[in-house]
Amino acid sequence: MKRSARIAALALALAASAALLTLTLWSDGMPPDTPHRPLSKAIPLAVLGDSNSHSYQDHAWFPADTTERGGAWRSRTFQWTEVLARLRGQELDLGPWVLWGRPGVVAWAREQLGLRGGRAPKKEDYLYNFANSGAACKNLMGGRFRQAPRLVALMDEEPERWMRGLVVIRIGLNSWSGLLDLQARDPSAPELRAATAYCAGEIGAAVALIHASHPSTRILLVGIGNEADDPANFDRWQSAAETTNIAAALDGFNAAIRRLAGSDPRLAYFDDLAWFQARWGSRSADGKPDYKTVAIGSTLQVTNTIGDDPRNALLADRHTGLAWNALWAQALVARLKDAFGLPLTPIADEELVRFLEPLVLSNPPKAPGS
């Protein structure tokens, strides 16, 4: 071997050794002793999912001056997890609020060395919330941003805590919503059947992984809603045939998730589509928008419209707004209590009004930077 080749090989070996040492010494980013807290009466609650469950007050992911997740209303715009922590934090334990995680490639590389990957990507959220914006079914079990194996690794550190724990799995919309045109044309298309089978398979694999180590942990599987109900889509698919086709395709997807939940008493299903329709309604039979206004108390009216003001169901970036998330948290507590017989205090309508009105009816805040 020529001297230059030997030098290059040596340099490569040194670089590899340095990278190995860095990954070994560079922790998964967890603040010291964070997971090792005294056991409490509160029921541990973990989350796997996408932006529907990623906490909005995450300033690592969404900088303080961002126009996302509420814009000028950002400081008072909460995700359902954040609502639960405020209203039922003594009964449901999402873990402490922590800045934790590493880039996906770093977490993956650590796992190849037999080390704990931690949470990826890095975000500011509750300890047990592994949901992140943009996640799809493929991110439950595999890839750089795999959620379920990393949650289980955290649960394995405190098996006693998770003997009475809960996991909410709410994912699938990012794997499904991009196929809406196909759903409108042919609800039985092979591509839709494949997407349904794949998501059901990945969710089922995540359930099996959790129960392999924590057999008594209860798991709530959440169905997905109809993206045709998004106000940004109101001018599309405005025919009876398209509306019927989209509904049939979506029913097929949600039925696959519901079947998973029906196979085991430790599992339950939350019908997200039915929940929305019971409040805001749906399109008419001929595909035209025909939505109701949701009254919360005597002064707060929430319409299926887009805007950061909390009187809109959706934020300007088309994620669910404060009122939507508060109502969803209320329904989630009821479902957990009913499905698993948990000792949870229902969130009464009056309590929801007391929580929301100070956030909504005061003068709107100034825009970031103004």
C-alpha positions in Angstrom: 0.0 0.0 0.0 1.3 3.4 -0.9 2.2 5.8 1.9 -0.6 8.2 0.8 -3.2 5.4 0.9 -2.0 4.4 4.4 -2.4 7.9 5.6 -5.8 8.2 4.1 -6.8 4.8 5.7 -5.4 6.0 9.1 -7.3 9.3 8.9 -10.5 7.4 8.1 -10.0 5.1 11.0 -9.3 8.0 13.3 -12.4 9.8 12.1 -14.5 6.7 12.7 -13.1 6.3 16.2 -13.8 9.9 16.9 -17.4 9.6 15.7 -17.8 6.5 17.8 -16.5 8.2 20.9 -18.7 11.2 20.3 -21.8 9.1 19.9 -20.9 7.2 23.1 -20.2 10.2 25.2 -23.0 12.3 23.6 -26.1 11.3 25.6 -29.6 11.1 24.2 -30.2 14.6 25.6 -32.3 13.6 28.6 -31.9 15.9 31.6 -30.3 13.9 34.4 -32.8 11.7 36.4 -35.8 13.1 34.6 -37.7 9.8 34.2 -36.9 8.6 37.7 -39.6 10.5 39.6 -41.6 9.2 42.6 -44.7 7.2 41.7 -47.9 9.1 42.1 -51.6 8.4 41.9 -51.8 10.1 38.4 -52.1 7.6 35.5 -49.1 7.8 33.2 -50.1 8.9 29.7 -47.8 8.5 26.6 -48.5 9.7 23.1 -47.4 8.4 19.7 -48.5 10.5 16.7 -48.2 13.5 14.4 -48.9 17.3 14.6 -52.3 16.5 16.0 -50.6 15.7 19.3 -47.3 17.7 19.2 -47.6 20.4 21.9 -47.9 23.9 20.5 -45.8 25.6 23.2 -42.7 23.8 21.9 -40.4 26.7 21.3 -37.6 24.5 20.1 -39.6 23.3 17.1 -41.8 26.5 16.7 -39.7 29.6 17.6 -41.4 32.2 19.8 -41.7 34.6 16.9 -43.2 32.1 14.5 -46.5 32.7 12.7 -47.3 29.0 13.1 -49.5 27.5 15.8 -51.6 30.5 16.7 -49.5 33.5 15.5 -50.4 36.4 17.7 -52.5 34.1 19.8 -49.6 31.6 20.2 -49.1 32.0 24.0 -52.7 31.0 24.6 -53.1 28.3 21.9 -52.9 24.8 23.3 -52.8 21.3 21.9 -55.1 18.7 23.6 -52.1 17.4 25.6 -51.5 20.8 27.0 -55.2 21.2 27.8 -55.2 17.9 29.6 -52.1 18.8 31.6 -53.8 22.0 32.8 -57.2 20.5 33.5 -56.4 16.9 34.6 -52.7 17.1 35.5 -53.4 15.5 38.9 -55.1 12.5 37.3 -53.2 12.0 34.0 -49.4 12.3 34.0 -47.8 13.2 30.7 -44.5 13.6 32.4 -42.5 16.8 33.1 -42.1 19.4 30.4 -38.6 18.9 29.0 -36.4 19.9 26.2 -35.2 16.5 25.0 -34.0 14.7 22.0 -31.4 14.5 19.2 -31.5 14.7 15.4 -32.8 11.6 13.9 -29.5 10.5 12.4 -27.8 10.8 15.8 -30.5 8.8 17.6 -30.3 6.1 14.9 -26.5 6.0 15.1 -26.6 5.6 18.9 -29.1 2.7 18.5 -26.7 0.9 16.1 -24.1 1.0 18.9 -26.6 -0.5 21.4 -27.2 2.8 23.1 -30.6 4.4 23.7 -31.7 6.7 20.9 -33.9 8.8 23.1 -36.5 11.0 21.4 -36.1 12.3 17.9 -36.3 14.9 16.7 -35.4 17.2 19.5 -38.4 19.1 20.9 -39.8 20.8 24.0 -42.7 18.8 25.2 -44.0 16.5 27.9 -41.6 13.6 28.6 -44.0 10.9 27.4 -45.1 12.7 24.3 -43.3 11.2 21.3 -45.6 12.7 18.7 -43.9 15.1 16.2 -45.2 17.2 13.3 -45.0 15.6 10.0 -45.0 12.0 11.3 -46.7 9.3 9.3 -47.4 5.6 9.8 -43.9 4.8 8.7 -42.5 6.7 11.7 -44.2 4.4 14.3 -41.7 1.6 14.0 -39.0 2.4 11.6 -36.6 5.1 10.3 -34.7 7.8 12.0 -37.7 9.2 13.7 -39.2 5.9 15.0 -41.5 6.5 17.9 -42.7 3.3 19.4 -39.3 1.6 20.1 -38.0 4.7 21.7 -41.1 5.2 23.9 -40.8 1.5 25.0 -37.2 2.0 25.9 -38.2 4.9 28.2 -41.1 2.8 29.7 -38.6 0.0 30.3 -36.8 2.2 32.8 -39.8 2.3 35.0 -41.9 -0.8 34.4 -43.8 -0.4 37.7 -45.1 3.0 36.6 -46.4 1.6 33.3 -48.3 -1.3 34.9 -51.2 1.2 35.1 -50.2 3.4 32.2 -52.0 4.5 29.0 -50.7 5.1 25.5 -52.7 7.1 22.9 -51.8 6.3 19.3 -53.1 9.0 17.0 -51.5 8.8 13.6 -52.3 8.1 10.0 -53.6 11.4 8.5 -50.3 12.2 6.8 -50.3 8.8 5.2 -53.9 9.2 4.0 -54.8 12.8 3.2 -52.5 13.0 0.2 -54.8 10.4 -1.5 -58.0 12.4 -1.4 -58.3 12.8 -5.1 -58.0 9.1 -5.6 -60.5 8.5 -2.8 -63.0 10.8 -4.5 -62.6 8.8 -7.8 -62.3 5.2 -6.6 -62.7 4.3 -2.9 -61.6 0.7 -3.6 -58.4 1.6 -5.4 -55.5 -0.7 -4.7 -53.3 2.2 -3.5 -55.9 3.0 -0.8 -56.1 -0.6 0.3 -52.3 -0.7 0.5 -52.2 2.5 2.6 -54.9 1.1 4.9 -53.1 -2.2 5.3 -49.8 -0.6 5.9 -51.0 1.8 8.6 -53.0 -0.9 10.4 -49.9 -3.1 10.3 -47.6 -0.5 11.7 -50.1 0.5 14.4 -50.6 -3.2 15.3 -46.8 -3.7 15.4 -46.5 -0.7 17.8 -49.3 -2.2 20.0 -47.5 -5.6 20.1 -44.2 -4.0 20.9 -45.6 -2.1 23.9 -47.5 -5.1 25.2 -44.4 -7.4 24.9 -42.7 -5.4 27.7 -45.7 -3.8 29.4 -48.7 -6.2 29.1 -51.0 -4.3 31.3 -50.6 -1.0 29.7 -53.9 0.2 28.0 -53.8 1.7 24.6 -56.3 4.0 22.9 -56.3 3.9 19.1 -57.6 7.1 17.4 -59.2 7.1 14.0 -58.7 9.9 11.5 -61.0 12.6 10.3 -62.1 13.7 6.9 -59.8 16.2 5.2 -62.7 17.2 3.0 -64.0 19.0 6.1 -61.0 21.3 6.1 -62.3 24.8 5.1 -59.3 25.1 2.8 -60.9 22.2 0.8 -64.4 23.5 0.6 -64.3 24.3 -3.1 -63.2 20.7 -4.0 -65.1 17.5 -4.4 -68.5 19.2 -4.5 -70.6 16.4 -5.8 -72.6 13.6 -4.3 -70.5 10.9 -5.9 -67.2 12.4 -4.7 -68.6 12.9 -1.2 -69.9 9.4 -1.0 -66.6 7.9 -2.3 -64.4 9.8 0.1 -66.6 8.7 3.0 -66.5 5.1 1.9 -62.7 5.1 1.5 -62.3 6.8 5.0 -64.7 4.3 6.6 -62.5 1.5 5.2 -59.3 3.0 6.8 -60.9 3.6 10.2 -62.6 0.2 10.2 -59.1 -1.4 10.0 -58.0 0.6 13.1 -61.2 -0.2 14.9 -60.7 -3.9 14.3 -57.3 -3.7 16.0 -59.0 -2.2 19.0 -61.7 -4.7 19.1 -59.3 -7.6 19.4 -58.1 -7.0 22.9 -59.8 -5.7 26.1 -56.6 -3.6 26.8 -57.3 -1.6 23.6 -60.1 0.8 22.8 -61.0 3.0 19.8 -61.8 6.7 19.6 -63.9 7.7 16.6 -62.5 11.0 15.7 -64.7 11.4 12.6 -67.9 10.8 14.5 -66.7 13.2 17.2 -66.2 16.0 14.7 -69.5 15.4 12.9 -71.4 15.4 16.2 -70.2 18.9 16.8 -69.6 20.7 13.5 -71.5 18.4 11.1 -70.3 17.6 7.6 -71.0 18.4 4.0 -74.4 18.0 2.6 -75.3 14.9 0.5 -74.4 16.7 -2.7 -71.0 17.7 -1.4 -71.6 21.3 -0.4 -70.3 22.6 3.0 -73.0 22.5 5.6 -71.5 23.0 9.0 -72.8 24.1 12.3 -71.5 26.5 14.9 -70.4 25.1 18.2 -71.5 27.1 21.2 -69.3 26.9 24.3 -71.1 28.7 27.1 -73.2 31.7 26.3 -70.6 33.9 24.6 -68.1 31.7 22.7 -69.2 30.6 19.2 -66.7 28.4 17.2 -67.2 27.9 13.5 -65.5 25.5 11.1 -63.3 28.2 9.7 -59.6 29.0 9.5 -57.9 31.7 11.5 -55.7 32.1 14.6 -58.5 33.8 16.6 -59.9 30.9 18.9 -63.4 31.4 17.5 -62.1 29.4 14.4 -62.0 25.6 14.6 -58.7 25.6 12.7 -55.6 27.8 13.0 -54.2 29.8 10.1 -51.7 27.0 9.5 -54.7 24.5 9.4 -53.9 22.7 12.6 -56.7 22.4 15.2 -57.4 25.4 17.3 -57.7 26.0 21.0 -61.5 25.4 21.3 -61.3 22.2 19.1 -58.5 20.8 21.3 -60.2 21.7 24.6 -63.4 19.9 23.4 -61.3 17.0 22.2 -59.6 16.7 25.5 -63.0 16.7 27.2 -64.1 13.8 24.9 -60.9 11.9 25.4 -61.3 11.9 29.2 -64.9 10.6 28.8 -63.7 7.9 26.4 -60.9 6.7 28.6 -63.2 6.6 31.6 -65.8 4.7 29.7 -63.5 2.3 27.8 -61.2 1.4 30.6 -63.1 2.2 33.8 -60.5 4.7 34.9 -61.1 6.9 38.0 -61.0 10.1 36.0 -63.1 13.2 36.7 -65.2 14.2 33.6 -64.4 17.6 32.3 -67.8 19.4 32.7 -69.0 21.9 30.2 -68.9 24.6 32.9 -65.2 23.8 33.6 -64.4 24.1 29.9 -66.1 27.5 29.7 -64.1 28.7 32.8 -60.9 27.5 31.1 -61.6 28.9 27.6 -63.3 32.3 28.2 -60.3 34.1 29.8 -58.1 32.8 26.8 -60.6 33.8 24.1 -62.7 36.8 25.2 -60.0 39.1 26.4 -58.4 41.6 23.9 -56.4 39.8 21.3 -52.6 39.9 21.9 -50.2 41.8 19.7 -48.6 40.1 16.8 -45.0 38.7 17.3 -42.5 41.5 17.0 -45.0 44.3 17.1 
